Amino acid sequence: MQLSAAHAACIARKSMPSLSPETERRLDLIFRMQDRDEAVRLLIEECGNNLPFLQTLDEKGLERVRFAALKLSGGDLGRLREAVKLAKTDWRDLLMAAGFGEDVHEHERWMP
């Protein structure tokens, strides 16, 4: 899998975890090619270890929150921005909205 320019630029910033292969896979399934760079940027820069209490998580540890944002987006950048905004307010609400709040493994079963 080849990294997009946005993804490569984001992971160059060492404090921000990249996207896990499973996050990339789901992103590729739901976002149109022309929207992927912005979706990657949003997930890396605004929906990562910059969220409260998630500072120590790596790309694998962030999957639950990032999958929730992707699921709620339905492949629409506007809805992804709203999901990220919700995550910034309280990522637990994002998990509940996506159906990932009750079971810590439910996000692993979600595939768009």
C-alpha positions as CSV (number, residue, x, y, z in Angstrom):
1,M,0.0,0.0,0.0
2,Q,1.4,3.3,-1.0
3,L,1.1,6.3,1.3
4,S,-0.6,9.4,0.1
5,A,1.3,12.7,0.2
6,A,-0.9,13.9,3.1
7,H,-0.4,10.7,5.1
8,A,3.4,10.8,4.5
9,A,3.5,14.5,5.6
10,C,1.4,13.7,8.7
11,I,3.5,10.8,9.9
12,A,6.6,12.9,9.4
13,R,5.4,14.7,12.5
14,K,6.7,12.2,15.0
15,S,4.3,13.0,17.8
16,M,1.3,12.0,15.7
17,P,0.6,8.3,15.2
18,S,0.1,7.2,11.7
19,L,-3.0,5.2,10.6
20,S,-2.9,1.5,11.3
21,P,-3.3,-0.8,8.3
22,E,-6.8,-1.7,9.4
23,T,-7.8,2.0,9.6
24,E,-6.3,2.6,6.1
25,R,-8.3,-0.4,4.8
26,R,-11.6,0.9,6.1
27,L,-10.8,4.5,5.0
28,D,-10.1,3.2,1.5
29,L,-13.4,1.3,1.4
30,I,-15.6,4.2,2.2
31,F,-13.9,7.4,0.9
32,R,-13.7,8.5,-2.7
33,M,-10.1,8.9,-4.0
34,Q,-10.4,12.7,-4.1
35,D,-11.4,12.8,-0.5
36,R,-8.9,10.4,1.0
37,D,-6.0,12.9,1.7
38,E,-8.3,15.1,3.7
39,A,-9.8,12.2,5.6
40,V,-6.3,11.0,6.4
41,R,-5.3,14.4,7.6
42,L,-8.4,14.7,9.8
43,L,-7.8,11.4,11.4
44,I,-4.1,11.9,12.0
45,E,-4.0,15.5,13.0
46,E,-7.4,15.9,14.8
47,C,-8.5,12.4,15.9
48,G,-5.4,10.9,17.4
49,N,-3.4,11.1,20.5
50,N,-4.2,14.7,20.8
51,L,-7.6,13.7,22.3
52,P,-7.9,13.8,26.1
53,F,-6.6,10.7,27.9
54,L,-5.4,9.1,24.6
55,Q,-1.9,10.7,24.6
56,T,-0.1,7.4,25.0
57,L,-1.9,5.4,22.3
58,D,-0.3,4.4,19.1
59,E,-2.1,3.8,15.7
60,K,-3.4,0.4,16.8
61,G,-4.7,1.8,20.1
62,L,-6.5,4.6,18.3
63,E,-8.4,2.3,16.0
64,R,-11.6,2.2,18.2
65,V,-12.0,6.0,18.1
66,R,-10.9,6.3,14.4
67,F,-13.1,3.5,13.3
68,A,-16.0,5.2,15.1
69,A,-15.4,8.4,13.2
70,L,-15.1,6.6,9.9
71,K,-18.3,4.6,10.6
72,L,-20.3,7.8,11.4
73,S,-18.9,9.6,8.4
74,G,-20.3,7.1,5.9
75,G,-17.6,8.3,3.5
76,D,-18.6,12.0,3.7
77,L,-16.0,14.6,4.7
78,G,-18.6,16.9,6.3
79,R,-19.8,14.0,8.5
80,L,-16.2,13.0,9.3
81,R,-15.5,16.6,10.4
82,E,-18.6,16.3,12.7
83,A,-17.5,13.0,14.1
84,V,-14.0,14.4,14.8
85,K,-15.6,17.4,16.4
86,L,-17.6,15.0,18.7
87,A,-14.4,13.1,19.5
88,K,-12.8,16.4,20.6
89,T,-15.7,17.2,22.8
90,D,-15.9,13.7,24.3
91,W,-14.6,10.7,22.3
92,R,-16.7,8.4,24.5
93,D,-19.8,9.9,23.0
94,L,-18.4,9.1,19.6
95,L,-17.9,5.5,20.6
96,M,-21.5,5.3,21.8
97,A,-22.9,6.9,18.7
98,A,-21.0,4.4,16.5
99,G,-22.1,1.4,18.6
100,F,-18.6,0.8,19.9
101,G,-19.2,1.9,23.5
102,E,-20.4,-1.2,25.2
103,D,-17.9,-3.8,23.8
104,V,-14.2,-2.9,23.5
105,H,-13.9,-5.3,20.5
106,E,-17.0,-4.3,18.6
107,H,-15.0,-1.9,16.3
108,E,-12.9,-4.9,15.2
109,R,-16.0,-6.5,13.8
110,W,-17.0,-3.4,11.8
111,M,-16.2,-3.4,8.1
112,P,-17.9,-1.0,5.8
